[in-house]
């Protein structure tokens, strides 16, 4: 009888635990997003709305589906949609998607990214000319940096006016050229897909090293200037005082003064003897 009661309680608890997971529209029960939702509910049973919003937010970003934004709080819906418009515009190289964005700054950034992707895909820098002059320059810079890296071709770097950006571009191009040369003996095609993603990481590391080295040089120079400005202790204590340099040495007594170890009293006795 006791065993039957325990089994019944266990079944009821299992059913209640399962029943607390609500089905989410558009999200499959076996998807990673729904598993995250269940973990959220398990950790906070009173956070149903927060867990649902978080799940729909991740699903919208992962799948670029605008309909998921409708399940978010009112204050987040517009921002969610504009992120999806931008992601779809860049992915599909479709500037028409950018026109759906209401924020002018975000819209301009969307157009810049779309034209840059078009230029790289078509290997044509002229795609940047349709942008405003300041944004067109940014487009050309991104185009030359990425083309130099993907093709391991340093000639693209020579088109960059900014010296620091050109230096970084050359370093990345040389690095990609070295990576492409080593595996060429075995399997050259396996290296090319790595070029695009490694560029940003290597560029950041190189820039950080340059900044650190420049800072260290400036600090060392300042320290050396301070040391040169201060007279050394050796110059301060070198030689006896001027008042003792003109005295005749006395053989039976060592000269008194700074650095001799003989007190000033001995020097005064010596002077008394000479006067007598």
Order of alpha helices (4+ residues) and beta strands (2+ residues): alpha-alpha-alpha-alpha-alpha-alpha-alpha-alpha-alpha-alpha-alpha-alpha
